[in-house]
């Protein structure tokens, strides 16, 4: 028996007056037959609220990103309203936010069984199925949502269009997006995806236009602002891209991808002093950064400025200590600021996390070699080159051969044609010569980087900082 029943039975048994006991007995049967729960709430000291109050609170918490609290609210609501399909779908959405896809499937299946014509659970279930790699089931689920929709809402079309886009069927994606935008021209996700279609085709102005509309329709969505930044970069609007990354970080200051993107972009622009004016919790945005002539790091080497820049990477690493690239990026900044020992430690950590495998490993090894040379650790530097050469069969093997004394300088540069390769090579040749006291020979390479180097490369600014 429920606590509610036990509560009344206890009263009934304690009652000595026969007619009152009979009255309470009849009342108990009537109330329990109606599914009465109020005495349970009294016994527990907590009465259930109106169902809409739970739903409203959940919506507010979810929009604020307070997933755990939202889940607790909806879980409490389902104790009192067990067979409400909308509540079950809301709990499924909360589980989706926590990446608990099996829980999503359990709750959406219950919701669909209770309300087979309710579109929401099909949409939520499709998201979980897609995350689990069950693509065909995802499409069947969304097909059902579209059929039930009868062109009332845009989201079933935009959601299915997104799946088609990811699966590479751009024709079907475009068909669904046209329907979504026709039903609701202010559907931000449909506009965003339309922008992605233009972007994938190289039509960047059209992509930017769609993202602009999406941002107006949903100004609080950081991923739309972040996507717009990527489009601006393709259009060489670095200032606009940095401003968008700054706005995205205001919306989601906990996103390490945004922190890293803005930090790397601002670092490559080299406007460290101006960046300080717009610095937030972790990274930087030079609000007045120019796209043409840019100041070089060697003009902004105040210890305080570098310390504030490094604070951003420190926060990023605290947020995600296993993110290898963060150590590499911080190591470069430390190297630029002359903190060679700390830089070496970061490059070592980078290589440990990467296990000497994958993208950027040998760039990190080359940077570590440079840091060791600057610290006067010739044996450690030689060991890094030796280990690199035992594994590296492509770029930057020629530079590593040179650093290991197995390739002469003329041979090295005779073999290099690509601008990015040349920038990298001139930088590390210059730094190696500088460490060995050959300043005049190093100056030639430093001058080449400043005049001809690729300004999109880390080594361009590393060279200008340390010359």
C-alpha positions as CSV (number, residue, x, y, z in Angstrom):
1,X,0.0,0.0,0.0
2,X,1.2,3.5,-0.7
3,X,2.1,6.0,2.1
4,X,-1.2,7.7,1.3
5,X,-3.1,4.6,2.1
6,X,-1.1,3.8,5.2
7,X,-1.7,7.4,6.4
8,X,-5.5,7.0,6.4
9,X,-5.5,3.4,7.6
10,X,-3.6,4.5,10.7
11,X,-6.2,7.1,11.4
12,X,-9.0,4.6,10.8
13,X,-7.6,2.1,13.2
14,X,-7.0,4.7,15.9
15,X,-10.7,5.8,15.7
16,X,-12.9,4.4,18.4
17,X,-16.2,5.8,17.3
18,X,-17.9,3.2,15.0
19,X,-19.7,5.6,12.7
20,X,-16.6,7.8,12.2
21,X,-14.6,4.7,11.5
22,X,-17.1,3.6,8.9
23,X,-17.1,7.1,7.3
24,X,-13.3,7.1,7.1
25,X,-13.3,3.6,5.6
26,X,-15.7,4.7,2.8
27,X,-13.7,7.9,2.3
28,X,-10.5,5.8,2.0
29,X,-11.9,3.5,-0.6
30,X,-13.3,6.4,-2.7
31,X,-10.2,8.4,-2.6
32,X,-7.9,5.5,-3.5
33,X,-10.2,4.5,-6.3
34,X,-9.7,8.0,-7.8
35,X,-5.9,7.7,-7.5
36,X,-5.7,10.2,-4.7
37,X,-2.2,11.4,-3.8
38,X,-2.7,14.5,-1.6
39,X,-2.3,12.7,1.7
40,X,1.0,11.3,0.5
41,X,2.2,14.8,-0.1
42,X,1.0,15.8,3.4
43,X,2.8,12.8,4.9
44,X,6.0,13.7,3.0
45,X,5.6,17.5,3.8
46,X,5.7,18.4,0.1
47,X,2.6,18.9,-2.1
48,X,2.9,18.5,-5.9
49,X,2.8,21.7,-7.9
50,X,0.8,22.3,-11.1
51,X,2.3,20.3,-14.0
52,X,2.8,23.5,-16.0
53,X,5.0,24.9,-13.2
54,X,7.4,22.0,-13.5
55,X,7.5,22.3,-17.3
56,X,8.2,26.1,-17.0
57,X,11.0,25.6,-14.5
58,X,12.6,22.9,-16.6
59,X,12.5,25.1,-19.7
60,X,14.2,28.0,-17.9
61,X,16.9,25.8,-16.4
62,X,17.6,24.0,-19.7
63,X,18.0,27.3,-21.5
64,X,20.4,28.5,-18.8
65,X,22.5,25.3,-19.3
66,X,21.7,24.0,-15.8
67,X,21.2,20.5,-16.9
68,X,21.5,18.7,-13.6
69,X,18.9,21.0,-11.9
70,X,16.6,20.7,-14.8
71,X,16.7,16.9,-14.7
72,X,15.9,17.0,-11.0
73,X,12.9,19.2,-11.5
74,X,11.4,16.9,-14.3
75,X,12.2,13.8,-12.3
76,X,10.3,15.2,-9.4
77,X,7.4,16.1,-11.7
78,X,7.2,12.5,-13.0
79,X,6.7,11.2,-9.5
80,X,3.3,12.9,-9.5
81,X,2.4,12.8,-13.2
82,X,3.8,9.5,-14.3
83,X,1.9,9.2,-17.6
84,X,2.5,12.6,-19.1
85,X,4.1,12.2,-22.5
86,X,5.4,15.8,-22.5
87,X,7.2,15.3,-19.2
88,X,8.7,12.1,-20.3
89,X,10.0,13.9,-23.5
90,X,11.4,16.6,-21.3
91,X,13.3,14.1,-19.2
92,X,14.6,12.5,-22.4
93,X,15.9,16.0,-23.5
94,X,17.6,16.3,-20.1
95,X,19.2,12.9,-20.6
96,X,20.2,13.9,-24.1
97,X,22.0,16.9,-22.6
98,X,23.9,14.4,-20.4
99,X,24.7,12.1,-23.4
100,X,22.7,9.3,-21.7
101,X,21.3,8.0,-25.0
102,X,19.9,4.8,-23.6
103,X,17.8,6.7,-21.0
104,X,16.6,8.9,-23.9
105,X,15.3,5.9,-25.8
106,X,13.5,4.5,-22.7
107,X,11.7,7.7,-22.0
108,X,10.8,8.5,-25.6
109,X,9.5,5.0,-26.2
110,X,7.2,5.4,-23.2
111,X,6.1,8.9,-24.4
112,X,5.3,7.5,-27.9
113,X,3.3,4.6,-26.4
114,X,1.3,7.1,-24.4
115,X,0.9,9.7,-27.2
116,X,1.6,8.1,-30.7
117,X,0.8,11.4,-32.5
118,X,3.0,13.6,-30.4
119,X,5.9,14.8,-32.6
120,X,8.4,15.8,-29.8
121,X,9.5,12.3,-28.7
122,X,10.2,11.3,-32.3
123,X,12.5,14.3,-32.7
124,X,14.3,13.6,-29.4
125,X,14.6,9.9,-30.1
126,X,16.1,10.6,-33.5
127,X,18.8,12.7,-31.9
128,X,19.8,9.8,-29.6
129,X,19.7,7.3,-32.4
130,X,21.9,9.5,-34.6
131,X,24.4,9.9,-31.7
132,X,24.5,6.1,-31.4
133,X,25.3,5.7,-35.1
134,X,21.9,4.2,-36.0
135,X,21.4,6.2,-39.1
136,X,18.6,4.4,-40.8
137,X,16.5,4.3,-37.6
138,X,17.2,8.0,-37.2
139,X,15.7,8.7,-40.7
140,X,12.7,6.4,-40.1
141,X,12.0,8.3,-36.8
142,X,12.2,11.7,-38.5
143,X,10.1,10.5,-41.4
144,X,7.4,9.7,-38.9
145,X,7.8,13.1,-37.3
146,X,7.5,14.8,-40.7
147,X,4.4,12.7,-41.5
148,X,2.7,13.7,-38.2
149,X,3.8,17.3,-38.6
150,X,1.6,18.0,-41.7
151,X,3.6,21.2,-42.4
152,X,2.7,22.8,-39.0
153,X,6.2,23.3,-37.7
154,X,9.6,23.8,-39.4
155,X,11.8,21.8,-37.0
156,X,11.1,18.3,-38.3
157,X,12.3,19.3,-41.7
158,X,15.3,21.2,-40.5
159,X,16.3,18.3,-38.3
160,X,16.0,15.7,-41.1
161,X,17.7,18.1,-43.4
162,X,20.6,18.2,-41.0
163,X,20.9,14.4,-41.0
164,X,20.8,14.3,-44.8
165,X,23.6,17.0,-44.9
166,X,25.8,15.0,-42.5
167,X,25.2,11.8,-44.5
168,X,26.3,13.7,-47.7
169,X,22.9,13.8,-49.4
170,X,22.9,17.5,-50.0
171,X,20.0,17.4,-52.5
172,X,17.6,16.0,-50.0
173,X,19.0,18.3,-47.3
174,X,18.2,21.3,-49.6
175,X,14.6,20.1,-50.2
176,X,13.9,19.8,-46.5
177,X,15.5,23.2,-45.8
178,X,13.4,24.9,-48.4
179,X,10.3,23.5,-46.7
180,X,11.5,24.5,-43.2
181,X,12.3,28.1,-44.3
182,X,9.0,28.4,-46.1
183,X,7.1,27.3,-43.0
184,X,9.2,29.5,-40.7
185,X,11.6,32.0,-42.3
186,X,12.9,32.7,-38.7
187,X,13.9,29.1,-38.1
188,X,17.5,29.7,-36.9
189,X,18.7,26.1,-37.4
190,X,17.3,25.9,-40.9
191,X,19.0,29.2,-41.8
192,X,22.3,27.9,-40.2
193,X,22.2,24.7,-42.1
194,X,21.4,26.6,-45.3
195,X,24.5,28.6,-44.6
196,X,26.5,25.3,-44.2
197,X,25.3,24.1,-47.6
198,X,26.5,27.4,-49.2
199,X,29.8,27.1,-47.2
200,X,30.4,23.5,-48.4
201,X,30.0,24.7,-52.0
202,X,32.4,27.6,-51.4
203,X,29.7,30.3,-51.6
204,X,30.9,32.3,-48.6
205,X,28.9,35.5,-49.1
206,X,25.7,33.6,-49.3
207,X,26.7,31.5,-46.3
208,X,27.4,34.6,-44.3
209,X,24.0,36.1,-45.2
210,X,22.2,33.0,-43.9
211,X,24.3,33.0,-40.7
212,X,23.5,36.7,-40.2
213,X,19.8,35.9,-40.4
214,X,20.2,32.9,-38.0
215,X,22.0,35.1,-35.5
216,X,19.2,37.7,-35.5
217,X,16.6,34.9,-35.1
218,X,18.5,33.2,-32.2
219,X,21.0,35.7,-30.7
220,X,21.8,33.4,-27.8
221,X,23.2,30.5,-29.7
222,X,27.0,30.5,-29.5
223,X,27.5,27.8,-32.2
224,X,25.8,30.1,-34.8
225,X,28.2,32.9,-33.8
226,X,31.1,30.6,-33.9
227,X,30.1,29.3,-37.4
228,X,29.9,32.9,-38.6
229,X,33.4,33.5,-37.4
230,X,34.6,30.5,-39.5
231,X,32.9,32.0,-42.6
232,X,34.5,35.4,-41.9
233,X,37.9,33.8,-41.8
234,X,37.3,32.2,-45.2
235,X,36.5,35.7,-46.4
236,X,39.8,37.1,-44.8
237,X,37.8,39.2,-42.3
238,X,40.0,38.4,-39.3
239,X,38.7,41.4,-37.3
240,X,35.1,40.2,-37.8
241,X,36.1,36.7,-36.9
242,X,37.7,37.8,-33.7
243,X,34.7,39.8,-32.7
244,X,32.4,36.9,-33.3
245,X,34.6,34.6,-31.2
246,X,34.5,37.2,-28.5
247,X,30.7,37.3,-28.6
248,X,30.5,33.5,-28.7
249,X,32.7,33.4,-25.5
250,X,30.4,35.9,-23.8
251,X,27.5,33.5,-24.5
252,X,29.4,30.3,-23.6
253,X,32.5,31.2,-21.5
254,X,33.1,27.5,-20.6
255,X,33.7,26.3,-24.2
256,X,37.3,25.3,-24.6
257,X,37.0,25.1,-28.4
258,X,36.1,28.8,-28.5
259,X,38.9,29.7,-26.1
260,X,41.4,27.8,-28.2
261,X,40.2,29.2,-31.5
262,X,40.3,32.8,-30.3
263,X,43.6,32.4,-28.6
264,X,45.3,30.9,-31.6
265,X,43.8,33.5,-34.0
266,X,44.8,36.4,-31.9
267,X,48.3,35.0,-31.4
268,X,48.7,34.7,-35.1
269,X,47.6,38.3,-35.6
270,X,50.4,39.3,-33.2
271,X,48.5,42.3,-31.7
272,X,49.2,41.4,-28.1
273,X,49.0,44.8,-26.5
274,X,45.6,45.7,-28.2
275,X,44.3,42.2,-27.3
276,X,44.6,43.0,-23.6
277,X,41.8,45.7,-23.9
278,X,39.2,43.1,-24.8
279,X,40.4,40.1,-22.8
280,X,37.8,38.1,-20.9
281,X,38.1,35.1,-18.6
282,X,40.5,33.1,-20.7
283,X,41.4,34.3,-24.2
284,X,41.9,37.5,-26.1
285,X,40.2,39.7,-28.7
286,X,42.1,42.6,-30.2
287,X,39.1,44.9,-30.8
288,X,41.2,47.2,-33.0
289,X,43.3,44.6,-34.7
290,X,44.1,45.5,-38.3
291,X,44.0,43.0,-41.2
292,X,46.8,44.7,-43.1
293,X,49.9,45.8,-41.3
294,X,50.2,44.2,-37.9
295,X,52.6,44.8,-35.0
296,X,54.9,42.0,-34.3
297,X,55.3,40.2,-31.0
298,X,58.8,41.7,-30.5
299,X,57.1,45.1,-30.1
300,X,54.9,43.8,-27.3
301,X,57.1,41.8,-25.1
302,X,56.2,43.3,-21.7
303,X,56.1,40.7,-19.0
304,X,52.7,41.7,-17.8
305,X,51.2,41.4,-21.3
306,X,52.5,37.9,-21.8
307,X,51.4,37.0,-18.3
308,X,47.8,38.0,-19.1
309,X,47.9,36.1,-22.3
310,X,49.2,33.0,-20.6
311,X,46.4,33.2,-18.1
312,X,44.0,32.2,-20.9
313,X,45.9,29.1,-21.7
314,X,46.3,28.3,-18.0
315,X,42.5,28.3,-17.7
316,X,42.1,26.3,-20.8
317,X,44.4,23.6,-19.5
318,X,42.7,23.5,-16.1
319,X,39.4,23.0,-17.9
320,X,40.8,20.2,-20.0
321,X,44.2,18.9,-18.8
322,X,44.3,16.1,-21.4
323,X,44.0,18.5,-24.4
324,X,47.5,18.1,-26.0
325,X,47.3,21.1,-28.3
326,X,46.8,23.5,-25.5
327,X,50.2,22.6,-24.1
328,X,51.8,23.1,-27.6
329,X,50.1,26.5,-28.0
330,X,51.1,27.7,-24.5
331,X,54.6,26.4,-25.1
332,X,55.0,28.6,-28.1
333,X,53.8,31.6,-26.2
334,X,56.2,30.8,-23.4
335,X,59.0,30.4,-25.9
336,X,58.1,33.8,-27.4
337,X,58.3,35.4,-24.0
338,X,61.7,33.9,-23.2
339,X,60.5,31.4,-20.7
340,X,62.4,28.5,-22.2
341,X,62.3,26.1,-19.3
342,X,58.5,26.3,-18.9
343,X,58.2,26.1,-22.7
344,X,60.2,22.9,-22.8
345,X,58.0,21.4,-20.0
346,X,54.9,22.1,-22.1
347,X,56.3,20.6,-25.3
348,X,57.3,17.5,-23.3
349,X,53.8,17.2,-22.0
350,X,52.4,17.7,-25.5
351,X,54.5,14.9,-26.8
352,X,53.5,12.6,-23.9
353,X,49.8,13.2,-24.4
354,X,50.2,12.7,-28.2
355,X,52.3,9.6,-27.6
356,X,54.5,10.8,-30.4
357,X,51.6,10.1,-32.9
358,X,49.3,12.3,-34.9
359,X,49.1,15.8,-36.3
360,X,51.6,18.3,-35.1
361,X,53.9,15.9,-33.2
362,X,57.1,16.7,-35.1
363,X,56.4,20.4,-35.0
364,X,56.2,20.0,-31.3
365,X,59.4,18.0,-31.3
366,X,61.2,20.7,-33.3
367,X,60.0,23.4,-30.9
368,X,61.2,21.3,-28.0
369,X,64.6,20.9,-29.7
370,X,64.7,24.7,-29.9
371,X,63.9,25.2,-26.2
372,X,66.5,22.7,-25.2
373,X,69.2,24.5,-27.3
374,X,68.3,27.8,-25.7
375,X,68.6,26.2,-22.3
376,X,72.1,24.9,-23.2
377,X,70.9,21.2,-23.1
378,X,72.6,20.0,-26.3
379,X,72.3,16.3,-25.4
380,X,68.6,16.5,-24.7
381,X,68.1,18.4,-28.0
382,X,70.0,15.8,-29.9
383,X,67.9,13.0,-28.3
384,X,64.7,14.7,-29.5
385,X,65.9,14.9,-33.0
386,X,67.1,11.3,-33.0
387,X,63.7,10.1,-31.8
388,X,61.9,12.2,-34.3
389,X,64.0,10.9,-37.2
390,X,63.3,7.3,-36.2
391,X,59.6,8.0,-36.7
392,X,59.1,10.9,-39.1
393,X,59.1,9.9,-42.8
394,X,57.6,13.1,-44.2
395,X,57.5,16.8,-43.3
396,X,59.4,18.2,-41.4
397,X,62.0,15.4,-41.9
398,X,64.4,17.7,-44.0
399,X,64.5,20.2,-41.1
400,X,65.1,17.5,-38.6
401,X,67.9,16.1,-40.7
402,X,69.5,19.6,-40.8
403,X,69.1,20.0,-37.0
404,X,70.7,16.6,-36.6
405,X,73.7,17.5,-38.7
406,X,72.8,15.1,-41.5
407,X,71.8,17.7,-44.1
408,X,73.6,20.9,-45.1
409,X,71.7,24.2,-45.3
410,X,71.9,24.6,-49.1
411,X,70.5,21.1,-49.6
412,X,67.7,21.8,-47.2
413,X,66.4,24.9,-48.9
414,X,67.0,23.6,-52.4
415,X,64.4,20.9,-51.6
416,X,61.7,23.2,-50.2
417,X,59.2,25.0,-52.4
418,X,56.1,25.5,-50.3
419,X,55.8,28.9,-48.5
420,X,54.7,27.3,-45.2
421,X,57.6,24.8,-45.3
422,X,60.0,27.7,-46.0
423,X,58.7,29.8,-43.1
424,X,59.0,26.8,-40.7
425,X,62.6,26.0,-42.0
426,X,63.9,29.5,-41.9
427,X,62.6,30.0,-38.4
428,X,64.1,27.0,-36.8
429,X,67.4,27.2,-38.8
430,X,67.7,30.8,-37.5
431,X,67.0,29.8,-33.9
432,X,69.5,26.9,-34.1
433,X,72.2,29.2,-35.5
434,X,71.4,31.8,-32.9
435,X,71.7,29.2,-30.1
436,X,75.1,28.2,-31.4
437,X,76.3,31.9,-31.4
438,X,76.2,32.4,-35.2
439,X,74.2,35.7,-35.0
440,X,75.1,37.0,-38.5
441,X,74.0,33.8,-40.2
442,X,70.9,33.6,-38.1
443,X,70.0,37.2,-39.0
444,X,69.8,36.3,-42.7
445,X,67.0,33.8,-41.9
446,X,65.2,36.0,-39.5
447,X,65.2,38.7,-42.2
448,X,63.7,36.3,-44.7
449,X,60.9,35.3,-42.3
450,X,60.0,38.9,-41.6
451,X,60.0,39.9,-45.3
452,X,58.7,36.7,-47.0
453,X,57.3,34.4,-44.3
454,X,53.7,33.2,-44.1
455,X,51.9,35.4,-41.5
456,X,49.4,32.7,-40.8
457,X,52.0,30.5,-39.2
458,X,53.1,30.3,-35.6
459,X,56.8,30.2,-36.7
460,X,56.4,33.6,-38.3
461,X,55.7,35.2,-34.9
462,X,58.1,32.9,-33.0
463,X,60.9,34.1,-35.3
464,X,60.0,37.8,-34.9
465,X,59.8,37.4,-31.1
466,X,63.2,35.8,-30.6
467,X,65.4,37.4,-33.3
